């Protein structure tokens, strides 16, 4: 749809960020550890995409989200180890 109706710079990558974000959110609501791996992927793709379009503040925000996802992954992993005992 973005390809046909807009002159978007990278419609497939932009769409992938959206779809993966929805998947990550659903996994997070189900309390799946894998959600944080998907968030890391989303943020890894989003940072260079937004930076290349001149959206430097947005790209910095996504770097913060990337750090948050990494910290959350480690935290959730530790919590799951404690619960398993």
DOKOL-948804 format. One record per atom (N, C-alpha, C): atom name; residue number from 1; x, y, z; residue in one letter. Coordinates in nm, 3 decimals, padded with zeros to 5 digits. Atoms other than C-alpha are relative to their C-alpha. Example, Ala and Ser with C-alpha at 12.3 -4.5 7.8 and 13.67 -1.06 7.14 Angstrom:
! residues 2
- a:k:xx:yy:zz:r
- N:1:00.089:-00.119:00.000:A
- CA:1:01.230:-00.450:00.780:A
- C:1:00.090:00.120:00.000:A
- N:2:-00.082:-00.119:-00.006:S
- CA:2:01.367:-00.106:00.714:S
- C:2:-00.077:00.109:00.073:S
! end
This chain:
! residues 85
- a:k:xx:yy:zz:r
- N:1:00.082:-00.118:00.000:X
- CA:1:00.000:00.000:00.000:X
- C:1:00.088:00.127:00.000:X
- N:2:-00.088:-00.117:-00.002:X
- CA:2:00.283:00.242:00.086:X
- C:2:00.070:00.021:-00.134:X
- N:3:-00.068:-00.010:00.129:X
- CA:3:00.450:00.163:-00.246:X
- C:3:-00.089:00.065:-00.105:X
- N:4:00.092:-00.049:00.104:X
- CA:4:00.142:00.243:-00.453:X
- C:4:-00.059:00.136:00.030:X
- N:5:00.073:-00.122:-00.035:X
- CA:5:-00.015:00.528:-00.260:X
- C:5:00.088:00.116:00.048:X
- N:6:-00.088:-00.107:-00.047:X
- CA:6:00.288:00.724:-00.140:X
- C:6:00.133:-00.006:-00.075:X
- N:7:-00.135:00.002:00.055:X
- CA:7:00.637:00.815:-00.247:X
- C:7:00.099:-00.025:00.113:X
- N:8:-00.082:00.031:-00.117:X
- CA:8:00.785:00.664:00.069:X
- C:8:00.140:-00.044:-00.042:X
- N:9:-00.140:00.030:00.028:X
- CA:9:01.162:00.623:00.083:X
- C:9:00.028:-00.150:00.007:X
- N:10:-00.024:00.144:-00.020:X
- CA:10:01.168:00.264:00.215:X
- C:10:-00.127:-00.064:00.054:X
- N:11:00.129:00.047:-00.048:X
- CA:11:00.812:00.136:00.232:X
- C:11:00.003:-00.139:00.063:X
- N:12:-00.003:00.136:-00.053:X
- CA:12:00.900:-00.229:00.294:X
- C:12:00.068:-00.005:00.136:X
- N:13:-00.069:-00.004:-00.129:X
- CA:13:01.143:-00.155:00.575:X
- C:13:-00.089:00.069:00.104:X
- N:14:00.091:-00.072:-00.089:X
- CA:14:00.899:00.093:00.729:X
- C:14:-00.116:-00.090:00.042:X
- N:15:00.108:00.093:-00.030:X
- CA:15:00.621:-00.165:00.707:X
- C:15:00.048:-00.112:00.091:X
- N:16:-00.056:00.105:-00.085:X
- CA:16:00.849:-00.428:00.862:X
- C:16:00.012:00.048:00.144:X
- N:17:-00.009:-00.057:-00.135:X
- CA:17:00.910:-00.197:01.159:X
- C:17:-00.137:-00.002:00.067:X
- N:18:00.136:00.001:-00.055:X
- CA:18:00.535:-00.162:01.208:X
- C:18:-00.047:-00.140:00.035:X
- N:19:00.049:00.137:-00.022:X
- CA:19:00.452:-00.532:01.172:X
- C:19:00.077:-00.067:00.114:X
- N:20:-00.080:00.061:-00.108:X
- CA:20:00.738:-00.645:01.395:X
- C:20:-00.031:00.064:00.136:X
- N:21:00.039:-00.067:-00.125:X
- CA:21:00.638:-00.386:01.657:X
- C:21:-00.130:-00.057:00.054:X
- N:22:00.128:00.059:-00.043:X
- CA:22:00.285:-00.527:01.667:X
- C:22:00.024:-00.141:00.054:X
- N:23:-00.030:00.136:-00.046:X
- CA:23:00.421:-00.882:01.697:X
- C:23:00.070:00.004:00.136:X
- N:24:-00.072:-00.011:-00.127:X
- CA:24:00.660:-00.778:01.975:X
- C:24:-00.094:00.040:00.113:X
- N:25:00.095:-00.044:-00.103:X
- CA:25:00.378:-00.603:02.162:X
- C:25:-00.091:-00.115:00.043:X
- N:26:00.085:00.115:-00.032:X
- CA:26:00.156:-00.911:02.142:X
- C:26:00.077:-00.100:00.085:X
- N:27:-00.082:00.092:-00.078:X
- CA:27:00.440:-01.131:02.266:X
- C:27:00.025:00.054:00.141:X
- N:28:-00.024:-00.060:-00.131:X
- CA:28:00.510:-00.887:02.549:X
- C:28:-00.124:-00.009:00.088:X
- N:29:00.124:00.011:-00.078:X
- CA:29:00.145:-00.887:02.657:X
- C:29:-00.020:-00.142:00.050:X
- N:30:00.008:00.141:-00.042:X
- CA:30:00.170:-01.267:02.676:X
- C:30:00.118:-00.040:00.087:X
- N:31:-00.116:00.018:-00.087:X
- CA:31:00.487:-01.226:02.884:X
- C:31:00.098:-00.104:-00.053:X
- N:32:-00.097:00.088:00.065:X
- CA:32:00.711:-01.407:02.638:X
- C:32:00.135:00.070:-00.004:X
- N:33:-00.135:-00.055:00.001:X
- CA:33:01.084:-01.352:02.675:X
- C:33:00.043:00.040:-00.140:X
- N:34:-00.037:-00.026:00.139:X
- CA:34:01.118:-01.359:02.296:X
- C:34:-00.043:00.138:-00.049:X
- N:35:00.045:-00.133:00.041:X
- CA:35:00.934:-01.027:02.275:X
- C:35:00.116:00.098:-00.003:X
- N:36:-00.111:-00.095:-00.008:X
- CA:36:01.253:-00.848:02.375:X
- C:36:00.098:-00.020:-00.114:X
- N:37:-00.084:00.021:00.119:X
- CA:37:01.449:-01.011:02.091:X
- C:37:-00.063:00.068:-00.121:X
- N:38:00.068:-00.066:00.112:X
- CA:38:01.186:-00.883:01.849:X
- C:38:00.014:00.151:00.012:X
- N:39:-00.019:-00.144:-00.020:X
- CA:39:01.205:-00.535:02.005:X
- C:39:00.141:00.042:-00.038:X
- N:40:-00.137:-00.032:00.039:X
- CA:40:01.583:-00.541:01.962:X
- C:40:00.013:00.004:-00.152:X
- N:41:-00.002:00.001:00.147:X
- CA:41:01.534:-00.631:01.595:X
- C:41:-00.068:00.125:-00.056:X
- N:42:00.074:-00.119:00.044:X
- CA:42:01.276:-00.354:01.548:X
- C:42:00.087:00.125:00.013:X
- N:43:-00.080:-00.120:-00.026:X
- CA:43:01.503:-00.094:01.703:X
- C:43:00.128:00.002:-00.083:X
- N:44:-00.120:00.008:00.084:X
- CA:44:01.808:-00.217:01.511:X
- C:44:-00.030:00.042:-00.143:X
- N:45:00.041:-00.040:00.135:X
- CA:45:01.619:-00.167:01.185:X
- C:45:-00.043:00.146:-00.003:X
- N:46:00.056:-00.135:-00.002:X
- CA:46:01.451:00.159:01.289:X
- C:46:00.105:00.109:00.010:X
- N:47:-00.101:-00.105:-00.021:X
- CA:47:01.763:00.350:01.397:X
- C:47:00.060:00.047:-00.132:X
- N:48:-00.057:-00.050:00.126:X
- CA:48:01.938:00.358:01.058:X
- C:48:-00.105:00.052:-00.098:X
- N:49:00.106:-00.048:00.088:X
- CA:49:01.607:00.400:00.874:X
- C:49:-00.033:00.145:00.030:X
- N:50:00.037:-00.136:-00.037:X
- CA:50:01.512:00.712:01.066:X
- C:50:00.118:00.097:-00.013:X
- N:51:-00.118:-00.086:00.014:X
- CA:51:01.867:00.848:01.071:X
- C:51:00.024:00.038:-00.146:X
- N:52:-00.023:-00.026:00.143:X
- CA:52:01.895:00.815:00.693:X
- C:52:-00.100:00.099:-00.057:X
- N:53:00.103:-00.094:00.047:X
- CA:53:01.579:01.023:00.651:X
- C:53:00.012:00.135:00.068:X
- N:54:-00.019:-00.128:-00.067:X
- CA:54:01.714:01.305:00.868:X
- C:54:-00.077:00.014:00.130:X
- N:55:00.076:-00.003:-00.125:X
- CA:55:01.503:01.217:01.170:X
- C:55:00.093:-00.038:00.115:X
- N:56:-00.107:00.031:-00.095:X
- CA:56:01.797:01.235:01.409:X
- C:56:-00.052:-00.018:00.143:X
- N:57:00.054:00.015:-00.135:X
- CA:57:01.597:01.285:01.730:X
- C:57:-00.078:-00.131:00.014:X
- N:58:00.074:00.126:-00.002:X
- CA:58:01.370:00.993:01.645:X
- C:58:00.097:-00.117:00.006:X
- N:59:-00.101:00.106:-00.001:X
- CA:59:01.676:00.781:01.578:X
- C:59:00.066:-00.012:00.136:X
- N:60:-00.055:00.003:-00.136:X
- CA:60:01.821:00.878:01.917:X
- C:60:-00.101:-00.064:00.095:X
- N:61:00.105:00.062:-00.081:X
- CA:61:01.489:00.784:02.076:X
- C:61:00.002:-00.152:-00.016:X
- N:62:-00.003:00.144:00.024:X
- CA:62:01.510:00.441:01.913:X
- C:62:00.127:-00.065:00.054:X
- N:63:-00.119:00.051:-00.068:X
- CA:63:01.865:00.399:02.044:X
- C:63:-00.033:-00.021:00.148:X
- N:64:00.046:00.016:-00.138:X
- CA:64:01.713:00.457:02.389:X
- C:64:-00.091:-00.121:00.015:X
- N:65:00.087:00.118:-00.003:X
- CA:65:01.445:00.199:02.311:X
- C:65:00.082:-00.128:-00.011:X
- N:66:-00.086:00.117:00.017:X
- CA:66:01.720:-00.043:02.202:X
- C:66:00.067:-00.035:00.134:X
- N:67:-00.062:00.022:-00.131:X
- CA:67:01.899:00.002:02.536:X
- C:67:-00.103:-00.053:00.099:X
- N:68:00.107:00.045:-00.088:X
- CA:68:01.569:-00.039:02.720:X
- C:68:-00.033:-00.147:-00.026:X
- N:69:00.032:00.139:00.034:X
- CA:69:01.497:-00.365:02.535:X
- C:69:00.110:-00.094:00.048:X
- N:70:-00.112:00.083:-00.046:X
- CA:70:01.843:-00.499:02.617:X
- C:70:-00.005:-00.018:00.152:X
- N:71:00.010:00.007:-00.147:X
- CA:71:01.806:-00.416:02.988:X
- C:71:-00.119:-00.086:00.041:X
- N:72:00.121:00.078:-00.032:X
- CA:72:01.453:-00.561:02.994:X
- C:72:00.020:-00.148:-00.029:X
- N:73:-00.029:00.140:00.033:X
- CA:73:01.570:-00.882:02.823:X
- C:73:00.080:-00.064:00.113:X
- N:74:-00.082:00.053:-00.109:X
- CA:74:01.835:-00.932:03.089:X
- C:74:-00.080:-00.013:00.129:X
- N:75:00.082:00.003:-00.121:X
- CA:75:01.591:-00.848:03.368:X
- C:75:-00.102:-00.113:-00.004:X
- N:76:00.100:00.106:00.012:X
- CA:76:01.317:-01.080:03.241:X
- C:76:00.067:-00.138:00.007:X
- N:77:-00.072:00.127:-00.003:X
- CA:77:01.572:-01.358:03.189:X
- C:77:00.034:-00.038:00.144:X
- N:78:-00.032:00.025:-00.141:X
- CA:78:01.686:-01.324:03.552:X
- C:78:-00.125:-00.036:00.080:X
- N:79:00.125:00.032:-00.070:X
- CA:79:01.328:-01.320:03.677:X
- C:79:-00.049:-00.141:-00.031:X
- N:80:00.045:00.134:00.038:X
- CA:80:01.246:-01.636:03.483:X
- C:80:00.088:-00.109:00.062:X
- N:81:-00.089:00.096:-00.067:X
- CA:81:01.551:-01.812:03.627:X
- C:81:-00.039:-00.016:00.146:X
- N:82:00.041:00.005:-00.142:X
- CA:82:01.439:-01.722:03.980:X
- C:82:-00.132:-00.076:00.014:X
- N:83:00.130:00.068:-00.006:X
- CA:83:01.083:-01.840:03.911:X
- C:83:00.013:-00.150:-00.027:X
- N:84:-00.019:00.141:00.034:X
- CA:84:01.211:-02.169:03.765:X
- C:84:00.051:-00.080:00.120:X
- N:85:-00.053:00.068:-00.119:X
- CA:85:01.385:-02.251:04.094:X
- C:85:-00.112:-00.023:00.094:X
! end
